[in-house]
Amino acid sequence: MADPWLHIIGIGEDGMDGLVPATRAVVEAAEVIIGGERHHTLAGHAAAERLAWPSPFDAMIDVINGLRGRRVVILVTGDPLWFSVGARIGRTIDPKEIIYHPQLSAFQLAAARMGWSLPDVETLTVHGRPVEQMIAFIQPDARLLILTTGAQTPAQIAAFLSERGFGKSRMSVLAAMGGKDEARFDGVAEDWNHTVPAFNTLAVECIAAPDAALLPRVPGLADSLFQSDGTMTKQEVRAATVAKLMPMRGALLWDIGCGCGSVAIEWMRAARYARAIGIEPRADRRAMAAANALALGAPKLALVDGTVPDALAGLDAPDAIFIGGGLSVETFAAAWAALRPLGRLVVNAVTLESEAVLIALHKEYGGDLVKIATHRAEPIGRLTGWRPAMPVTQWSLIKR
């Protein structure tokens, strides 16, 4: 086993003075220090070769591996393993070759400044990622700590809040925490107008107006929240469908015939870091799915133009598959072959022809076969009656 040769060190606004003596000695003895401009400034006059983050960033691993055999330090902000580059490096270089030196994270510092208990807070990052992904966490009375992308991010998030009826939400931008230039900017979302430093952490206390949009992360969002041409998995059936698909942290869904993306979006909202690929041959429906994904906090929904089986080539193996359109024996066979062990497959059918295929597949493969019928109360003249929706036959099974 190789001895540790790479040190990934969290450093704060107080620079070298904030490091424990042993960690400070590692920095001072380094032959090579890698970090951003800000990190190199915080490291003071440590005598070492200085390297900036390579561009593109993915080239970082090759650069680091090329330094093997030397005393290498990588400087990061705060905790190297909490929304930081340390985790990315540890997935490629054997962690036994790395020593991590944690520092107080921005989340810990921000929670202390706000007087919030970290277990009661959602910790998020939109740093270098789509800002829209925080939308899924806008809930009444929720407290959010968000690592931002830059000076413009708080205003973007203020707009998201205001558009959804959370304009009274309290916002605090915390910058340079722990340093001599520490600053704080307080306000409410609906009239946020602060100019803030580019490097900041945002604290949000969500306050809902009586007419605020309620967007729970459990499946079953209202149909009216989605752009659609009318062809979509409706609310009650969608809730049952996503429940059978069993969203899990980091899991990947293939949504075959995704239409406006309602199932894929609910899947992504239901579990942290859940991923989804929507396969849809119609450009107009892919455009609706992309717009819905942005509006509902699932901006990383990937969309593929094509039909099964050709469109599946080269895709990562899924943990779950939903077939909401275009069912055939060939489609099922291709999907089932690609599904990972313990993967979940759910197929919905509304036509007699598709139902016949499901019944035949159920006889061969087993699983659960159910029929879902829903009725909605609607006006009938001056009175009210039940109007039935088309019943849906649903087949679900787990690959064991």
C-alpha positions in Angstrom: 0.0 0.0 0.0 1.3 3.4 -1.0 2.0 5.9 1.8 0.0 9.1 1.8 1.7 11.7 -0.3 -1.2 14.1 -1.0 -2.6 16.5 1.6 -5.9 18.2 0.9 -6.2 21.1 3.4 -9.2 23.3 4.2 -8.2 26.9 4.8 -10.3 29.8 6.1 -10.3 33.5 5.8 -7.8 33.7 8.7 -5.3 31.9 6.5 -2.3 30.2 8.0 -3.1 31.6 11.4 -6.3 29.5 11.5 -4.5 26.2 10.9 -3.5 23.9 13.7 0.3 23.7 14.1 0.6 20.2 12.5 -1.3 21.3 9.4 0.5 24.5 9.1 3.8 22.6 9.1 2.5 20.5 6.2 1.9 23.6 4.2 5.2 25.1 5.0 7.0 21.9 4.1 5.2 21.4 0.8 7.0 21.2 -2.5 3.9 22.0 -4.6 0.8 23.9 -3.6 -2.3 23.8 -5.8 -5.3 26.1 -5.3 -7.2 29.1 -6.6 -5.8 32.6 -6.5 -7.6 33.2 -3.2 -6.1 30.1 -1.6 -2.6 31.1 -2.6 -3.1 34.5 -1.1 -4.3 32.9 2.2 -1.3 30.6 2.3 1.0 33.6 2.7 4.7 33.2 2.0 4.9 29.4 2.1 7.9 28.4 0.0 6.6 26.0 -2.6 5.9 25.8 -6.3 2.5 27.3 -6.9 0.0 25.8 -9.3 -3.5 27.2 -10.2 -6.4 25.0 -10.9 -6.0 23.6 -14.4 -8.4 24.5 -17.2 -10.5 22.5 -17.9 -11.0 21.5 -14.4 -11.2 17.8 -15.3 -7.5 17.9 -16.2 -6.8 18.3 -12.4 -6.4 14.6 -11.8 -3.8 14.2 -14.5 -1.9 17.1 -13.1 -2.0 15.8 -9.6 -1.0 12.3 -10.6 2.0 13.8 -12.4 3.2 15.2 -9.1 3.3 11.8 -7.4 6.5 11.4 -5.4 6.6 15.0 -4.3 5.1 16.7 -1.2 1.9 18.0 -2.6 -0.7 20.2 -0.9 -4.1 21.1 -2.3 -5.8 24.1 -0.6 -9.6 24.3 -0.6 -12.1 26.3 1.3 -13.5 24.9 4.6 -14.1 21.2 4.8 -12.5 19.3 1.8 -15.2 16.6 1.9 -18.3 18.8 2.1 -19.3 20.0 -1.3 -15.7 20.4 -2.1 -13.1 19.1 -4.6 -11.7 16.7 -2.0 -14.5 14.2 -2.7 -13.9 14.4 -6.5 -10.2 13.7 -6.0 -10.9 10.8 -3.6 -13.1 9.1 -6.1 -10.1 8.8 -8.5 -7.0 8.6 -6.3 -6.9 6.0 -3.6 -8.0 7.6 -0.4 -5.2 5.7 1.4 -2.8 8.0 -0.4 -4.5 11.2 0.8 -4.6 12.9 4.2 -7.5 15.3 4.6 -7.2 18.3 6.9 -10.7 19.7 7.6 -11.4 23.3 8.5 -14.7 24.8 9.7 -17.0 24.8 6.7 -19.0 27.7 5.4 -22.1 25.9 6.6 -20.9 25.6 10.2 -19.8 29.3 10.2 -23.1 30.5 8.7 -25.2 28.4 11.1 -23.3 29.9 14.0 -23.8 33.4 12.6 -27.5 32.8 12.1 -28.0 30.8 15.4 -29.4 27.9 13.5 -29.0 24.2 14.4 -27.3 22.4 11.4 -29.4 19.2 11.7 -32.5 21.4 11.2 -31.2 23.1 8.1 -30.9 22.0 4.4 -27.4 22.5 3.2 -27.1 23.1 -0.6 -24.7 24.2 -3.2 -25.3 25.9 -6.4 -21.6 26.8 -6.8 -20.8 26.0 -10.5 -24.2 24.3 -10.8 -27.6 25.3 -12.1 -29.1 27.7 -9.5 -32.6 26.3 -10.3 -31.8 23.1 -8.4 -32.6 24.9 -5.1 -36.2 25.5 -6.1 -37.1 21.9 -5.0 -36.2 23.0 -1.4 -38.5 26.0 -1.2 -40.9 24.9 1.5 -42.9 26.8 4.3 -40.6 27.4 7.3 -37.6 25.7 5.7 -34.2 27.1 6.5 -31.6 26.8 3.7 -27.8 27.4 3.7 -26.6 27.8 0.2 -23.1 28.0 -1.3 -23.5 30.4 -4.1 -22.0 30.8 -7.6 -21.3 34.5 -7.3 -22.6 38.0 -6.5 -25.6 37.5 -8.7 -26.9 34.3 -7.1 -28.8 35.8 -4.1 -30.9 38.0 -6.5 -31.7 35.0 -8.6 -32.8 33.0 -5.6 -34.8 36.0 -4.3 -36.7 36.0 -7.7 -37.4 32.3 -7.4 -38.8 32.8 -3.9 -40.9 35.8 -4.9 -42.4 34.1 -8.0 -43.6 31.2 -5.8 -45.2 33.3 -3.1 -42.3 33.3 -0.7 -41.4 36.9 -1.2 -41.4 37.6 2.6 -38.6 35.1 3.1 -35.7 36.5 5.1 -32.3 36.4 3.4 -28.8 36.9 4.7 -25.7 37.0 2.7 -22.5 36.1 4.7 -19.2 36.9 3.1 -15.5 36.4 4.2 -16.6 34.7 7.4 -13.9 34.5 10.0 -11.7 37.1 8.3 -11.0 40.8 8.8 -13.4 41.7 5.9 -16.3 39.7 7.2 -19.6 41.2 6.0 -23.3 40.5 6.3 -26.3 41.7 4.2 -29.9 41.2 5.4 -33.1 41.7 3.6 -36.3 40.0 2.3 -36.7 38.3 -1.1 -39.3 40.6 -2.6 -37.2 43.7 -2.3 -33.7 42.3 -2.3 -31.3 44.9 -3.8 -28.0 44.4 -2.1 -24.7 44.4 -4.0 -22.7 41.6 -2.4 -19.2 40.1 -2.7 -18.7 37.4 -5.3 -17.6 34.8 -2.7 -20.6 34.4 -0.3 -22.9 32.0 1.5 -26.6 32.6 1.5 -29.0 31.9 4.4 -32.7 31.7 3.6 -35.6 31.4 6.0 -38.6 30.5 3.8 -41.8 32.3 4.7 -44.9 31.4 2.7 -47.8 33.8 1.8 -51.3 32.4 2.0 -51.3 31.9 -1.8 -47.8 30.4 -2.0 -47.2 27.5 -4.3 -46.8 24.3 -2.2 -44.3 22.0 -4.0 -43.6 19.0 -1.7 -40.8 16.7 -2.6 -43.0 13.6 -2.2 -44.5 12.7 -5.6 -47.9 14.0 -6.7 -47.5 17.6 -7.8 -50.6 19.2 -9.3 -50.9 18.7 -13.1 -51.3 22.4 -13.5 -47.7 23.0 -12.5 -46.5 21.3 -15.7 -46.5 22.6 -19.2 -48.2 19.8 -21.2 -50.1 19.1 -24.4 -52.5 17.0 -22.3 -50.5 13.7 -22.8 -49.0 13.2 -19.4 -49.1 10.9 -16.4 -51.7 12.5 -14.2 -51.2 13.5 -10.6 -52.7 10.5 -8.7 -51.3 7.9 -11.1 -47.9 9.7 -11.1 -47.7 9.5 -7.3 -48.3 5.8 -7.4 -45.8 5.4 -10.3 -42.9 7.2 -8.6 -43.6 5.3 -5.4 -43.1 2.0 -7.3 -40.0 3.4 -8.9 -38.5 4.0 -5.4 -36.3 7.1 -5.8 -33.0 6.8 -3.9 -30.0 9.0 -3.4 -28.0 9.3 -6.5 -30.0 6.7 -8.4 -30.6 7.0 -12.2 -34.0 6.7 -13.9 -34.7 6.1 -17.6 -38.0 7.7 -18.5 -38.9 6.1 -21.8 -41.5 8.2 -23.7 -41.1 11.0 -21.1 -43.4 13.5 -22.7 -43.5 16.6 -20.6 -41.1 15.0 -18.1 -43.5 14.8 -15.1 -42.4 11.4 -13.8 -38.7 12.1 -14.3 -39.0 15.5 -12.6 -40.9 14.0 -9.6 -38.2 11.3 -9.3 -35.4 13.8 -9.2 -37.2 16.0 -6.6 -37.9 13.0 -4.4 -34.3 12.0 -3.5 -31.0 14.0 -3.2 -28.8 13.8 -6.3 -31.3 11.5 -8.1 -30.7 11.6 -11.8 -32.9 11.0 -14.8 -32.7 10.6 -18.5 -35.8 11.3 -20.5 -36.1 9.6 -23.9 -38.6 11.3 -26.2 -38.7 11.5 -30.0 -40.8 14.6 -30.2 -38.9 17.9 -30.0 -42.0 19.9 -28.7 -42.4 17.5 -25.8 -38.6 17.6 -25.0 -38.9 21.4 -25.0 -41.8 21.2 -22.5 -39.8 18.7 -20.3 -36.8 21.0 -20.3 -38.9 24.0 -19.3 -40.7 22.0 -16.6 -37.4 20.8 -15.2 -36.1 24.3 -14.8 -39.3 25.6 -13.2 -39.6 22.8 -10.7 -36.0 22.5 -9.5 -34.7 19.6 -11.6 -32.5 21.4 -14.1 -30.1 18.4 -14.6 -32.8 16.3 -16.3 -31.1 14.9 -19.4 -33.1 14.6 -22.6 -32.4 12.2 -25.4 -34.0 12.4 -28.9 -34.9 9.0 -30.1 -36.8 5.8 -29.7 -35.9 2.5 -28.0 -33.8 0.5 -28.5 -31.5 2.7 -30.5 -31.7 5.7 -28.1 -30.4 3.5 -25.2 -26.9 3.0 -26.7 -24.2 4.4 -24.5 -26.4 5.5 -21.6 -25.4 4.7 -18.0 -27.2 1.6 -16.7 -30.3 2.7 -14.8 -31.5 1.9 -11.3 -35.1 2.3 -12.4 -37.0 2.5 -15.7 -40.5 3.9 -16.4 -42.1 3.2 -19.7 -45.0 5.6 -20.1 -45.3 5.4 -23.9 -44.3 3.3 -26.9 -44.6 0.0 -25.1 -43.7 -3.1 -27.1 -42.1 -6.5 -26.3 -38.9 -5.2 -28.0 -39.0 -2.0 -25.8 -39.4 -4.1 -22.6 -36.7 -6.5 -23.6 -34.1 -3.8 -24.2 -35.0 -2.0 -21.0 -35.0 -5.1 -18.9 -31.6 -6.2 -20.2 -30.1 -2.8 -19.3 -31.6 -2.5 -15.8 -29.2 -3.0 -12.9 -29.8 -5.7 -10.3 -32.4 -4.7 -7.8 -33.6 -2.2 -10.4 -37.3 -1.2 -10.5 -39.3 -1.2 -13.7 -42.8 0.3 -14.0 -45.0 0.3 -17.1 -48.3 2.2 -17.4 -50.8 1.3 -20.2 -54.2 2.9 -21.1 -55.0 1.1 -24.3 -56.4 -2.4 -24.7 -53.4 -3.3 -26.9 -50.8 -2.1 -24.4 -52.7 -3.8 -21.6 -52.6 -7.1 -23.5 -48.8 -6.8 -23.8 -48.6 -6.1 -20.0 -50.7 -9.1 -19.1 -48.5 -11.4 -21.2 -45.3 -10.0 -19.7 -46.8 -10.3 -16.2 -47.5 -14.0 -16.8 -43.9 -14.5 -17.9 -42.0 -12.3 -15.5 -44.3 -11.9 -12.5 -44.4 -8.6 -10.5 -47.4 -6.6 -9.5 -50.3 -5.9 -11.9 -52.9 -3.3 -10.8 -55.5 -1.1 -12.4 -55.8 2.4 -11.1 -59.1 4.3 -11.6 -59.6 7.9 -10.5 -62.7 10.1 -10.5 -62.8 13.9 -10.0 -65.7 15.9 -8.8 -66.7 18.4 -11.5 -69.7 20.7 -12.1 -72.7 19.2 -13.9 -74.9 22.2 -14.5 -75.7 23.6 -11.1 -74.8 20.4 -9.4 -71.6 18.3 -9.0 -70.8 14.8 -10.2 -67.9 12.4 -10.6 -66.1 12.4 -13.9 -63.9 9.3 -14.4 -60.4 9.5 -15.9 -59.3 6.7 -18.2 -58.2 3.8 -16.1 -54.5 2.9 -16.1 -53.1 -0.6 -16.0 -49.8 -0.6 -14.1 -47.2 -3.3 -14.1 -44.2 -3.1 -11.7 -41.4 -5.5 -10.8 -37.9 -5.6 -9.3 -35.0 -7.3 -11.1 -33.5 -9.9 -8.8 
